[in-house]
Amino acid sequence: MHAYNRLPSSGHNSPSSPPSPLLSPRLRHGRSKAGRFTPGPAPKSLAQRVAWVLLSVLLRRQGIFLFAPLLYISGMLFYMGTMSFDVVPIITHRPAPGSVYRSPQLYSKLRPEMDSANSSADALSFGLVDILRSFDLGNFNKLYFDTNVDVLVGQWGQVFESEQLILVVESKVQDRHVVLLKFSRDDGEDLIASNVDNDDGNNCSMVVKSDDEFEYGSGLPESNGYILVEANGGLNQQRTSICNAVAVAGYLNATLVIPHFHYHSIWRDPSKFGDIYDDDYFVRSLKNYVWVVDKIPEYIMERFDFNVSNVYNFRVKAWASIQFYRDTVLPKLLEEKVIRFSPFANRLSFDAPPVVQRLRCLANYEALRFSSPLLTMGDTLVARMKERSSNNSGKYISVHLRFEEDMVAFSCCIYDGGEKEKKDMEAARERGWKGKFTKPGRVIRPGSIRVNGKCPLTPVEVGLMLRGMGFDKSTSIYLASGMIYDSERYMAPLVEMFPLLQTKEMLASPEELAPFKNYSSRMAAIDYTVCLHSEVFVTTQGGNFPHFLLGHRRYMYGGHSKTIRPDKRKLAVIFANPNIGWKSFKRQMLSMRAHSDSKGIALKRPNDSIYSFPCPDCMCHMNKTEDSRSPPVT
């Protein structure tokens, strides 16, 4: 039997497909009228029934999910409404190590152990181990002794039983053999000789004194014109300008007019060249190398209506190469016959030919001598310091401390002066640098500044560092500084640690200092002289003063000088550590001092300042060949 076919027939009958089987009663019961799926049999317990009902409602009415966010927000608002906002949760922030000034607390903690500790050795003595430390061992691959010593007294400055002690170092950088010879004469005067031999046969002796070292010929050729220079900045920035001006004038075969000092609102010093330096000695020292005059002839100045500002001012970019002066400045000099450089600080690259470097050396170490009043005052203070250091055989250390109000204000560091300090620093910044620190968008982070070692060391930090390095209460200290900020409070701990501390105001009477009192550069020149002759020099902040002094001491002491240049980043962390003990503190300070001593003899690398690293350019007599002594530009 076949099912009836409703479709019209095409003329013949065809069998249709069999019908689908009927659904079972169970499945027919499980499908709802709307065709939706209904879960299985309902649970029996009450909890299961409630959950079953909720799940059924959600599955049957899926549109309710659209209201879920509203339900969530309503619940959160209801919960927040029950909270009290009178008590806000406090989030504690732990400062980075070294970002907070805690040195006074550390001093209070370490002082009992510091006072009870006995120094086992004289920190000012210079032993055989210090000779080894005076070399930068990172640049050398061999170190050995060549000595015939039978009995050697182990302190620098005492008489050796043999004639000589020779130290030979082979440099892996510049293939030099550095030989250090130290001996004492019968009259007790120590002699230092040093020698640097190159593989090419050139010989370098440590001190340049002979006049013929810089000679270009039997006489100077005719000048190409006059150079006017305006030296800006403080004492040693002006010194940079003078030395660079001598080098440029000599290289261009020009006549240098004695530089004019620019008056600056920060230093407020109207001193002229002759007030700071011996101008006659300056001219005489350079007479065989550079033409130097005190003024331009009137017949030339007549062209400019006797007004210096009408002279062509050459704007030179910072750290310009000597080739720039030859290719760009010289043609203009030949055309105008007189040109002006204003300003001139840092306008010559440190990487220059030997002829230029030697002119810089000659100007810095030979020609620039302080004026007679300053030299007399400086030598007097040196003699008084040695008298007051008789317990240390006349040896004393000098400390360059930069904690004046303007220096603290410029650093933007925070100390422990509270609201008064904050107001003082804001007023000082506005007074000296109007608007510079309050520009929109400028963010000042004192903690980061301290961690990066940019904060000036306080007197108590300097005292802690020196005591940790082995200097005890009997050490004589000369403090070179301006007016210390809040000196009565900040200086007290340093004087407690070093009762023999002296300043120029303590060594000289007010009447003696009166001619220099209101002139910052002249007072700095006195400090420079006393620091130059100290046994150890300690620098606490960067700047031109310590950089020049470091190089001058290296030059004067035949390549070696004891200088302490602390790692201020490490100091920041150490001073802020409340758990450090005296033994650990002292061990770290001695390690820091040993690292500083290792920089006593250092060869200048490219782009290093020749005023900080005078070896070998300023301290070597090279063979006098045409290649080594290039003539000036004619």
Secondary structure as UniProt FT lines:
FT   HELIX           25..30
FT   TURN            33..34
FT   HELIX           46..60
FT   HELIX           62..67
FT   HELIX           68..81
FT   TURN            85..86
FT   TURN            97..98
FT   HELIX           103..116
FT   TURN            123..124
FT   HELIX           128..133
FT   HELIX           137..139
FT   STRAND          140..147
FT   TURN            156..157
FT   STRAND          165..171
FT   TURN            172..174
FT   STRAND          176..184
FT   TURN            186..187
FT   STRAND          190..198
FT   TURN            199..200
FT   STRAND          203..205
FT   HELIX           211..214
FT   STRAND          226..231
FT   HELIX           235..251
FT   TURN            252..253
FT   STRAND          255..257
FT   STRAND          260..261
FT   TURN            265..267
FT   HELIX           273..276
FT   HELIX           279..285
FT   TURN            286..289
FT   STRAND          291..293
FT   HELIX           298..301
FT   HELIX           302..304
FT   TURN            305..306
FT   HELIX           308..310
FT   TURN            318..319
FT   HELIX           322..324
FT   HELIX           325..329
FT   HELIX           330..336
FT   STRAND          338..341
FT   TURN            345..346
FT   HELIX           354..361
FT   HELIX           362..367
FT   HELIX           372..387
FT   TURN            388..389
FT   HELIX           390..392
FT   TURN            393..394
FT   STRAND          397..400
FT   HELIX           405..411
FT   HELIX           418..432
FT   TURN            434..437
FT   TURN            440..441
FT   HELIX           446..451
FT   TURN            452..453
FT   HELIX           459..468
FT   TURN            469..470
FT   TURN            473..474
FT   STRAND          477..480
FT   TURN            485..486
FT   HELIX           487..497
FT   TURN            499..500
FT   STRAND          501..502
FT   HELIX           504..507
FT   HELIX           510..513
FT   TURN            514..518
FT   HELIX           520..532
FT   STRAND          536..539
FT   HELIX           544..556
FT   TURN            557..559
FT   STRAND          562..564
FT   HELIX           568..575
FT   TURN            578..579
FT   HELIX           582..597
FT   TURN            598..599
FT   TURN            606..607
FT   TURN            610..612
FT   TURN            615..619
FT   TURN            626..628
//
